Amino acid sequence: MNVSNSEFFMVQLPSGESIHDTRDEALAHLRENANGLSGEAEDVSVVNVSIEGNDWQIKELAWQQIALELLGGGSE
């Protein structure tokens, strides 16, 4: 996998993890695979990994922001 813009996004679902080049791709994957997921599922997340030299920053996207984006309310 090639990383562009020094970041990537990982989507974790009960069926497994996937890596995406952009935030939009990650959220589209989540949207496409959300059928049948419980709102209480703890094994669902979207994580942003940013790389700058030897420094890595890993942060989970807030569910409120994900919900707004999935509903078309814009991005961070």
Buried (B, 14 or more C-beta within 10 A) or exposed (E): EEEEEEBBBBBBBEEEEBBBBEBEBBBBBBEEBEEEBEEEEEEBBBBBBBBEEEEEEEEEBEEEBBEBBEEEEEEE
